Amino acid sequence: MRVGTLNVIVLAVASSASAVACSRSNVESMNAMNQGVSLATTKQYVEAVQALQKATVIDPQNDQAFYNLAVVHMEMRKFDPAKEDLTRAISVAPDNAAYQEK
């Protein structure tokens, strides 16, 4: 089954790096998230989950890391963790309409 949103995570990565003044933890979280996205695009889902989880631990406010983690879990057909990840993304960024669509 192809979820069809894996390409969206690559776009989400590009838009965040320049957004707000970045602290060291924000940068480290973004780097881990980018690594996770890269691994996911090559279908290395287990490694992608590890990198994305690392990103969420470093910066629990990184809504895009939670979103990307949800996408990877959906690709792995792990829908309960995907739901939890998406719920967390929404709780961090409730105004992001894209999260509401999933």
Order of alpha helices (4+ residues) and beta strands (2+ residues): alpha-alpha-alpha-alpha-alpha-alpha
